[in-house]
Amino acid sequence: MRPNTLAEAVDRIRAGAPRDAVLAEFVDTFDLAGTARAQYETIEDEPALTQDDRLDALVGAIAEYLAKQRRLGRVPAWVCDPARRLAEPWFTTSSPSDAMREYLTFASPAEFASRNIFTEERPLRRARGPQTAKV
């Protein structure tokens, strides 16, 4: 069952659920919300801080990115908490080369880069759509 809010997703992660799967499920919930208001409601409540600096910054980036990308008209105030920013850069690929670090530095969306998170150009993309049979 998908989490209904980003705060609920963080609670599940804190309880031991796999981070990548839960966050992907949350993005599905957000995308399937019928209206901009319903989408905003999924990110409105502040997730608890986890003592995992990367996760705390990541959820702030996710909420801000989704609000801006989907033009919801506002961003939750909680994303501005200094605890939602990293002191040291985090490159989300494992063992990135110097060239990959440079690419990620320039490709990362502002909502992530401003938190010292360096990731791909479209970090929350999901495979979707009807599958057509190949002949």
C-alpha positions, 0 to 999 in steps of 0.5 A: 500500500502506497504512503498517502503523504511524504510524512507517512513515507518518512515514517515508514522508512524510519520503521525499516522500509526500504527508502528507494521503494517507499519514496517511489511509491510516494511519487506515484501517490503524488502523481495520481492525486486528482487535483493540485490541491490534493497533490499539495496535501501530500507534501503539506505536513512536515515529515519528522526529522530522522537523524539521517541528514541525507534523508532529511535533506532529500525529502525537503528537495522532493517536496520543493521540486514536486511543488515547483515542477507541478506548479502547485502555486506554493511550497510548504514552509517546512522545506526551508528548515536548515536541517533540510540541507547538507553540510557536505556534497552528496552525489547520489550515484555510487563512486562517481568519476570526476566527469560524473561529479561535474555532470551532476553538479550542473545537471541537478535541479536547483531544489536538490543542488541548493541542499548540496544533493547532486543527482540526475536532471530528472530525479523523480521520473517514473516509468509509466503509461500503457504497454503496447504489445510488440509484434 
